[in-house]
Amino acid sequence: LKSYDDLMQGTQYGQVVVPGSAMSSALYLTVAQKTAPEIHMPPHHEDKWAEGEGVPLTEKQVETIRLWIDQGAPDN
């Protein structure tokens, strides 16, 4: 992601953020690990851990994303 507009544009599969509904937003569901393990973000593959990547967000970070989306996902 490079900008707010990119995020809100979504992907070829649809919206990533549904303003006002974290539970309908792919962004929240994937970072909160409420999806199938193969699509969690960031990826949790052992090869990624070996490279120092793939560490899940903290509970506080996930909660911040949830609140931001539930509050309408403003461009701030």
C-alpha positions in Angstrom: 0.0 0.0 0.0 1.2 3.4 -0.9 -1.7 5.7 -0.1 -5.1 5.9 1.5 -6.7 6.0 -2.0 -4.9 2.8 -2.9 -6.2 1.1 0.2 -9.8 2.3 -0.3 -9.7 1.3 -4.0 -9.5 -2.3 -2.9 -8.3 -5.2 -5.1 -9.5 -7.2 -8.0 -11.4 -9.2 -5.4 -13.3 -6.3 -3.9 -13.0 -3.9 -1.0 -10.3 -4.3 1.6 -11.8 -1.8 4.0 -15.6 -1.4 4.6 -15.8 1.9 6.4 -17.8 1.4 9.6 -17.5 -2.4 9.7 -14.2 -4.0 10.7 -15.9 -7.4 10.6 -16.7 -6.9 6.9 -13.2 -5.7 6.1 -10.6 -8.0 4.7 -7.8 -5.9 6.1 -9.0 -6.3 9.7 -9.9 -10.0 9.3 -6.5 -10.9 7.9 -4.4 -9.0 10.5 -6.6 -10.2 13.3 -6.1 -13.8 12.1 -9.8 -14.4 11.7 -9.3 -16.0 8.3 -7.8 -19.2 7.0 -4.1 -19.4 8.1 -2.9 -19.3 4.5 -4.2 -15.8 4.1 -3.2 -14.3 7.5 -1.2 -11.0 7.2 1.6 -10.7 7.6 2.3 -14.2 6.3 3.4 -16.6 9.0 5.6 -19.0 7.0 8.7 -20.4 8.6 10.9 -19.1 5.8 9.6 -15.6 6.5 10.4 -16.0 10.2 13.9 -17.0 9.3 14.2 -13.7 7.3 12.9 -11.7 10.3 9.5 -11.1 8.6 6.0 -12.4 9.2 5.6 -11.3 12.8 1.9 -10.8 13.6 0.8 -7.4 14.7 0.3 -6.8 18.4 -3.1 -6.9 19.9 -2.9 -3.1 20.3 -2.1 -2.6 16.7 -5.0 -4.9 15.6 -7.3 -3.0 17.9 -6.2 0.3 16.5 -7.1 -0.9 13.0 -10.4 -2.3 14.2 -11.3 1.0 15.8 -10.2 3.1 12.8 -12.4 1.0 10.5 -15.4 1.0 12.8 -15.1 4.8 13.1 -15.5 5.1 9.3 -11.9 4.7 8.2 -11.2 8.4 7.9 -8.3 9.7 5.8 -6.2 11.0 8.7 
